[in-house]
Amino acid sequence: MLATYIHVRLYISALAISASMFNLAPNTSIVRGYNQTFSFRFTITNHDQRIDVEGVNGKNENFVVTVVFSSSNVTGAFEGQNNISITPTISVDRVQQRIAPNTSIELSGQGTVLVPRLLCAQYQYVCVILYPGQGSSIDIPEYYVDHMTCIQTSGYVNCEGIAKQLITNSASSLQYLV
């Protein structure tokens, strides 16, 4: 499966931070109507040549990550939509760590999602969104909306259901047996 990479710059205080290279784990198949766990990863890059994102500790976090399944890949379009927002599990040391000037860190996490049967086809994008965490060493201005990156859900979300998936898997298995 071909991975999709989208770079979105995020201006935090004097820093230029971007979230990019977001993807779901290979062979992810989210079948509508069932609670399912999925894994993902993405990169946060500090584009500033001089200033670092200072590390934090204790209960503080530089970033809070939200994953959203949506019909849109535009932040402002999320309002009033039937979106599915998930607060995934991400290692605390990763969202607390320092990001040196002109370097990147990769974050990975897991989330659980239930894509409703009747609305499944509308969820065409899955997005990762960064927000400043509690006690963060950075700040995202309220007016700045490009703090996310999205990929299309085609190939990841199965709106036809598990029976169709089993039949398809069986048919392709039979093709290889013959």
N, C-alpha and C positions, 0 to 999 in steps of 0.2 A: 504494500500500500504506500502510495506516495505521500510523504509528510508535507504539510502546509506550514509555511513560516510567514508570520506577519510581524513587522516591527512597529511598535507604537511608542513614541517618546513621551515621557512623563517628566514635567519640570517641577522639581521639588525644591523649594527655597531657591538657592542659587545653582542647584544641581540639575543635570539632565539625566534622568533615569529612564530606561526603557524596559518593558516586559516584552519578551520575544520567544520564538522557538517553542511555543506552546503546543503540546500534543498529548493525546491519550496513548496509553500503553498499546503496543501491537496486539492484534487479535481481540481488542475490546469489542464486545457486542452487548449493547444495552437493549434488552427486549422490553417493549412497552408493557405496562401492567404489573411489573415485578420490581421489588426493591433489589437493587444490584449495586455492588461495590465496583468502582472503577479507579484506576491509577492514572496519574498524569505527571508531566514535568514541564517546566518552563524556565527561562533564563531571565535574570534581572541584571542589567548592565548599568554601571555608573559611567556615563560618557564624559564627565568633567575631568579635565586634565590635572587639576590641582587639589580639589576638595574630595575627601572621602565621606562615605556614610559611616558615621561613628557606630561602633557596636554598643549594644545595651545589654543589661543583665537583669536577673531577678524575674519579676512578672512582666517586665517591659518587652515590647516587640517593635521592631522597626516597621514591619509590614503585617497587615491582616489580609489574608487572601480569601476571596470569594469566587466560587465557580458558579456560572449562570448558564442555564439552558434557555435559549430565547429564539424568537422569530427574527431578531435583528442583531446585527453586529455593531450597532452604534449606541453608545452609552445613553444619550438622551432619549432614545427610543424605548428604553427599558420601562419607563414609567407608564403605568396603565396596562401593561401587557400581562399575560398569564405566564410569567417566567418562573423557573424553578431555581431558587438560590440555595446554594449549599456552602456551608462553612466546612472545608475539608480539614483533615488531619495532616499537619506538616510538622516536621521536627522543630522544636522550639529553638534549638541552637542555630538553625538555618535562618529563621526570621529575626534573630537577634544579632547576627554576625556583622562585622565590619565589611564594607565593600570599598576597596581601595580605588583611587582614581584610575579611570580607564580600564577597569576590570569587570568581570561578570561572575555571578554565582548561579548555580543551577539549583532549583528547588523542585522537590517531588512531593507528592501527597496522594492521599486517597479520600474519596468521598462516596457517599451512598445516595443513589437517586431512584426515584419512582417516577417514570414518565407515564402520565395517564393515557389510557387507551384512546379516548375520544379526541384528545388534543395532540397526540403524538406527532402528526405531520407538521404542526406549526413550529416545532423545535428544530430549526434548521442550523443553529449555531450553538456552540458551547464556548464560553468565554472565561478567561481568568482576569480578575479585577484586583488591583492593589489599592489598599487604603493605608493611611498611617495607623500604626498600632498604638496601644496605650503606652505612654512614656517614650514614644518614638523620638529618635534624634533628627527626624526629618518632618516636613509638613507639606501636604498637598493642598494648594489653594482651592477654595470652594468652587471657583469659576472654571477651573481646569478640568476638562472631562476626558481627555485621552490618557487614561491610566489603565488600559486593558488591552488584551489581544485575544482574538477569536479564531476558531477554525470551524469549518462546516461539519455538521454531524453525519452527513452521508457516509456510509461505510461503518459507522459506529452505532447508530440508533436503528433498531429494527422495529418498524411500525406494523409489520405484518403479523407478528406474534411468534410464539415458540413452535407451534405446529409447522408453520411454513419453514422455519429455520431447520427443524429436524428433517423435514422432507427434502429440503435443498441439500443439507449435509449428507443424507442417505443417498440421494441421487448422485452427488459428486463422488461419494465413496464407491458406489456401484460402477461408475464410469472407470474408476481406477482398477477395480477388480476384474473387469471384463477384458 
